[in-house]
Amino acid sequence: MDTIFTYISEHYPTIGLIIAAVAIVGFVVYKATMYHVSIQRTREKVDELPCSVHATLLNSHIEKLDRIGNILDKIDAKFDAIDTKFEAHKDVLVGICVALGNKKMLDPVTALKKLSPYTLTVEGEKQLVASGGKACIDANLEYFLSELEKRNPQNALDVETEAIDVIWGGSRKPFFNDIKNYIFLDPEGISLLTTITAMGIYLRDKYFEIHPELLPEGVQMVALK
């Protein structure tokens, strides 16, 4: 349970910023739409009045609208990036809701043990292999590592947090279907939350193989083979 609330607290600012950004974009789009309607009405009136002064004013309005359109294009590109991040966090919230619906799925701690830092338990390693999570990461390691590189983690804890987040982001891709089918049919009630957490720890250790400089002094990681 603590793991779930810790994850929410760590990501709360990001989720809040996403909501605020969506609200701002919605307001800008609304104002631009109203301005566009105004321009259309002005165009219709001016079409009936072949006055050079009115034509000049109309052209000025059209130029303003073009500038607004360019601004909206830039906002739309940023909104697409925000939307992608939002989708990843939506998956997290869905996973938490599913876990809370079934106590057997509540806590991924069964897959982890705290040995400064967290490492997989024997059961966690079994789940990682049996679910196909390990095979999924191994087959798509370049993708997962590149996504983690984009996050540019600056310390070991960030690597761990971002690795799990990257797995959540990839969980909507086709290569995750076999894992989800396994979870759907598993008689032991393994959860998506548990599986993704185990996969995140495995990916974290793979990243440390490339960037050992991010580990605290004296700490060495041995990735699951």
N, C-alpha and C positions, 0 to 999 in steps of 0.2 A: 504493500500500500504506500509506504514511504517513497518507493521508487517512482510511482506514478505521480504523486504530488510534487516530488522534486523535479521531474521532467516538465510538468506544467509550469512551475515557478520559474524554471530556467528559460522557458520559451514564452512566458507571458508578455514581456515587452514586445517581442516580435509579432505575436498575434495581435496585440493592441495596435501596433503601428500599421499592420495590414488592414485592420478595420478602419482606422483613421484615413489611410490612403484611399480606400475604396469610397469612403464618404466624400473626400475632397474631389476625386475624379468624377463622381456622380454629380456634384454641384457644378463643376466646370462644364461638363457635358450638357447639363440642363441650361446653363446660361448661354452657351454657344448655340444650342438649338433655338432658344427664344430669339437670339440675335439673328439667326438665319431666317426665321419666320418673318422678323421685322424687315430684313433686306428684301425678301420675296415680295412682301406687300408694297414696299417702296418701289421696287422694280415695276410692278404692275401699274402703279399710279403714274410713274414717269413715262412708261411706254405710251400713255395716252397724252402726254404733254411733251411734244418735241422741242423742249427748251434746252439750249446748250448749258445753261447754268445747272439745271436739274440733272442733266446727263453727267456733268462734272461731279456733282455731289454723289450720284449713284456710283460712279467709278471709284470714288473715294471709299464709299461703303464696301464695295466689292473687294478693294485692296485690303481693307481691314479684315474682312471675312477670310480672305486668303491667308493672311498672317495668323488669324486664329486657327485656321485649318492646319497650318504647319505646326503650331503649338500643340494642338490636339493630337497630331500624329506622333509627336515626341512623347506626350503623356500616355498615349495608347501603348507605345512600345514599353514604357516603364510599367504600365499596368499589367501587361502580359507577364513581365518578370515577377511582379507581386502576386499575380494569380497563380503562377507556378509554385511559389513559396507557400501560398495559402493552401493549395491542394495537398502539399506534403504535410502541413500541420493538420489539415482536415482528416487525413488518414490516421494521424496520431490520436486525435480525439475519438474517431470511430473505434480504433483499437482499444482505447481506454473504456469506452462505453460497453463494448463487448465483454471486456474483462470483468467489469463491475457487475455484469449480468450473470456471471457464473463464478462463484468463489474458487472453483478449481482452476480458473483461468486468471485469477486476480494478480498474482505476483510472480514476476520473472526471476525472483531471487533463488528459486530452486535450481536455476541453470547457472548461478554465479556463486562465487565464494570470495570473501574479502581477504586477499593475501597481500594487500598494499602493492599494487592496485588489485581491482577485481580481476578474477580469472574464471574460466569455465570449470564447473564441477564435472565429475565423471558423468552425471546425468545430463548436464548441459552439452557435453561433447557428444553424447549419444543422440540427443535431440538434434543437434546441429547436423550430424551426418545422416540420421534417419529421415529427417524432413527434406533433405536435399539442399539445405541452406549452404553447406560447405561447398558442394558441387556447383551451386549457382554462383557463388563468389569466385571460385576457381575458374569457371568458364567465362566469367565476365569481369575478371579482375582488373583489366585495363580500364573498363568503364567506371567501376567503383572507385578505383584509385584516382582517376582523373576528376571525378566529381568531388572527391575529398580534397584534392589539390586546389580546386576552385574555391573552397572554403578558407584555404590558407590558415589552418590552425597554428597558433603560436606557442602552444604548450601541450603537455600530455593530456590534461583534462579536456581541453578543447578537441583534441584528436578523438578521444573516447566519445564525447557528446556528439560531435559532428559525424562520426562514423555511423552511429546508430541512426542519426537523422538522414544520412545518405541512403541507408538501407530502406528506411520508411519511404523515401522519395522513389526508390526503384521498385517498391512493392506493387506499383500499378502497371508495371511493364509485363509483357507476355512471358518473359523468362521466369516470372515469379508464379506462374499458374500451377506448376507441379507442386510447389511448396504449399500453396493454398489448398489444393486438392488433398494433400496429405493431412493438413490440419483439419480439414472438413471431415475426413473419414477416421481420424485417429481416435481409437477407443479410450485412450488415456486422458483425453481432454486437453492436449497441448494447445496453447494459445498462440495467436499470431504475435502478440506482444512478447511472449517468451522467446519465440523463434527469432524474431528480428533483433531482440537484445543479444542473443547468443551470436547471431551473425555479425552484429555490430562490434562485439568484442573480438571476433575472429578478424574482421576487416581492420580494426584498430591495430592489432598486432602485425598484420601484413604491412600497414603503413609505417609502423615503427621500424620494420626491416629496412625501409627506404630512408627513413628520417630518424635514426637513433639519437640525433642531436636534440630532439624534443623531449627525450626522457630525462627525468631528474638524475643528478649525479649518483652513480652507484647502482642504478636500476637497470636490469637487463630483462628483455622479454624474449620468450621462446614461443613462436607461433605454432599452432597445431598443424601437424603435417598431414 
